[in-house]
Structure formats: C-alpha cells, structure tokens
Amino acid sequence: MLKCKDIAHEASDYVEHHQHWWRRLLFRLHLFLCANCRRFVRHLRLTRQFIRRRGAPASPQEVEQVLSQVESRHGGSTGAQ
Amino acid sequence: MSQAPDSPDLAPLRRQDHAAFEALVRNHHRPMLAVARAIVGDSLAEEVVQEAWVSVYRNLPGFEGRSSLKTWLFSIVSNQAKTRLRKEKRVIAFDDLSVPDTGVDYLDSGRFHAGNGHWKTPPPGWHLDSPDQLLEQSQLQHCIDHTLKVLPPQQRAVFLLRDIEQQELAAICNILEVTESYVRVLLHRARLKLMQVIDRYQETGEC
C-alpha cells in the first residue's frame, strides 16, 4: 500500500502516465481511499492547466531588441511590413 | 503537412514577413531564453538567444517542417548555447547555475507522520478551484511570474518546455542534455513550488 508521502513524490508521474501499470494501480487505490491525496493531485492538475493557459509572451522591449539585432545583421528591415 | 492548432502559418515565416517574425519572437523568446539560461547561465544567455534569433531568421526560408517549429527553435538555441560553451572553453561558473533552491514543502519529510507516512499537514483547500478563477487574479499572476523568475535555471527551463511549450520529455532531454529521470525530478519540483504559491495566495491573498 502506498503512503501519502509516496503520492506527493510521484504525483507528476501519475498525471503524465509515466508509471508502470502496477504502480499506477496502487496509486489509484490510494487515491480512492484518501481525500487529502485526491485534493493534492487535483491541485497539481489545476496548477498545470492554469499555468498552461496563462502563457507568457515577450514584452515589447524584448521583441524590439531581437528585431533590431536581426535587422542590423541583415542590413535592412525584416521583410515586408 | 497538417498544422498543429497553436503553430503559426509557415508560409509568411518562410517569406521572412515582418509581422509573422515579430509574432514568432513574441511567443517564443522567453522559453528560448530559459533554455539558454539552463545551458550557459544568466550572464551569456541574452547574447546566445540574440544570436539564435539571427540564425532562425536566416534559416526560415529553408525550414521544411520536418520537426515542429517549436522543436526547431529550441534546437537552434540549444546548439547555439552549447557552441558558445565550447568556445568559452570553460565550465559555467558555479554561481550561474546554482540559484538557491528554496525547497518544496510538499516533499519535506516533516510534512508527513514518520510512522505511517500519512499527511501531518494536509494540502489546504482552495476556494478558487478552476483555471478561469485563477486567471482572474492579477496578484496571483504577479506571484507566479516572480516564482518562475527565481526558479533555478534548469528547473525553469524544464517547466517551460514541458508545461507551457508541451515538448516531449525525450526532446527536453536532447535540448538540455540531461537524463529523463532528472527532467522528471526537476519538473515535479517546479510544479510543486508553483502549487505552493497558489496555496499561499488562496490562504492570504498575497505571494
């Protein structure tokens, strides 16, 4: 039987299906019996979904710096405006 | 070739169209910077990424789409960073890559009972429990941004590549030249740190 400590250490492998099937079965059995670990895994999934959706585009200054560098190395504007 | 929903139209990029290239930079500059930082450290990363973008722009007309555009971009910056390392003929100073790892409470043995391994301090409940609700919290966005900035470079790179850029673990291993088991450890630690930030925010409304 897995312990809560095992769940905390292996939760990422569980949500990404990286465990051996037997380990996964034990994991699911533990989750069935333990509300705290179900909450832990739910929060981990939610954290991933939230971070994935927020994205992090570069700032206008960062973009400008790259474009200037590229333009200076190519002796003109980056393509048609 | 079919096009992934989040991948840009390749034709204008191959023509080196200004607007298309600008959008490419906007959407991929930060993860590329994270890759460079993980390989060469903070002091050289900016320079390496600038060089990588020059190389991307130069080679876009010949990009055949055999790999995804993202994979191609990451392989360019990764190669650029590794070349730079060899040129410098030095190992990156320890300080560059050794940003203190502030620890993960959820992996601390003190969080569990010594005997049975059950939670001593269970995960707290969240009153905001959907991605939409979390996305509405501007202070939380600030907390997450800050945490991402202070993650150790390899942890940050692995996290961005996997959870934001959705790269396969094998691809991440190639980009960063680390083993898959190490990638999985870094990834889990990064996720739990961000989860702790959300825990704290839900409890106190602050970082």
Chai-1 contact restraints between the chains, C-beta under 6 A:
chainA,res_idxA,chainB,res_idxB,connection_type,confidence,min_distance_angstrom,max_distance_angstrom,comment,restraint_id
A,K3,B,G117,contact,1.0,0.0,6.0,A-B,restraint_1
A,C4,B,G117,contact,1.0,0.0,6.0,A-B,restraint_2
A,C4,B,H118,contact,1.0,0.0,6.0,A-B,restraint_3
A,C4,B,W119,contact,1.0,0.0,6.0,A-B,restraint_4
A,K5,B,F112,contact,1.0,0.0,6.0,A-B,restraint_5
A,K5,B,G117,contact,1.0,0.0,6.0,A-B,restraint_6
A,A8,B,Y106,contact,1.0,0.0,6.0,A-B,restraint_7
A,S12,B,L187,contact,1.0,0.0,6.0,A-B,restraint_8
A,S12,B,H188,contact,1.0,0.0,6.0,A-B,restraint_9
A,N36,B,W119,contact,1.0,0.0,6.0,A-B,restraint_10
A,N36,B,P122,contact,1.0,0.0,6.0,A-B,restraint_11
A,R39,B,P123,contact,1.0,0.0,6.0,A-B,restraint_12
A,F40,B,P123,contact,1.0,0.0,6.0,A-B,restraint_13
A,H43,B,M195,contact,1.0,0.0,6.0,A-B,restraint_14
A,T47,B,L194,contact,1.0,0.0,6.0,A-B,restraint_15
A,T47,B,M195,contact,1.0,0.0,6.0,A-B,restraint_16
A,R48,B,D163,contact,1.0,0.0,6.0,A-B,restraint_17
A,Q49,B,P131,contact,1.0,0.0,6.0,A-B,restraint_18
A,F50,B,P131,contact,1.0,0.0,6.0,A-B,restraint_19
A,F50,B,L134,contact,1.0,0.0,6.0,A-B,restraint_20
A,I51,B,D163,contact,1.0,0.0,6.0,A-B,restraint_21
A,R52,B,D163,contact,1.0,0.0,6.0,A-B,restraint_22
A,R53,B,P131,contact,1.0,0.0,6.0,A-B,restraint_23
A,A56,B,R30,contact,1.0,0.0,6.0,A-B,restraint_24
A,P57,B,R26,contact,1.0,0.0,6.0,A-B,restraint_25
A,P57,B,N27,contact,1.0,0.0,6.0,A-B,restraint_26
A,A58,B,R26,contact,1.0,0.0,6.0,A-B,restraint_27
A,A58,B,H29,contact,1.0,0.0,6.0,A-B,restraint_28
A,A58,B,R30,contact,1.0,0.0,6.0,A-B,restraint_29
A,E62,B,H29,contact,1.0,0.0,6.0,A-B,restraint_30
A,V63,B,V25,contact,1.0,0.0,6.0,A-B,restraint_31
A,V63,B,R26,contact,1.0,0.0,6.0,A-B,restraint_32
A,V66,B,V25,contact,1.0,0.0,6.0,A-B,restraint_33
A,V66,B,W53,contact,1.0,0.0,6.0,A-B,restraint_34
A,Q69,B,Q50,contact,1.0,0.0,6.0,A-B,restraint_35
A,V70,B,W53,contact,1.0,0.0,6.0,A-B,restraint_36
A,V70,B,V54,contact,1.0,0.0,6.0,A-B,restraint_37
A,V70,B,Y57,contact,1.0,0.0,6.0,A-B,restraint_38
A,R73,B,V54,contact,1.0,0.0,6.0,A-B,restraint_39
A,T78,B,H18,contact,1.0,0.0,6.0,A-B,restraint_40
A,T78,B,F21,contact,1.0,0.0,6.0,A-B,restraint_41
A,G79,B,Q16,contact,1.0,0.0,6.0,A-B,restraint_42
A,G79,B,D17,contact,1.0,0.0,6.0,A-B,restraint_43
A,G79,B,H18,contact,1.0,0.0,6.0,A-B,restraint_44
A,Q81,B,H18,contact,1.0,0.0,6.0,A-B,restraint_45
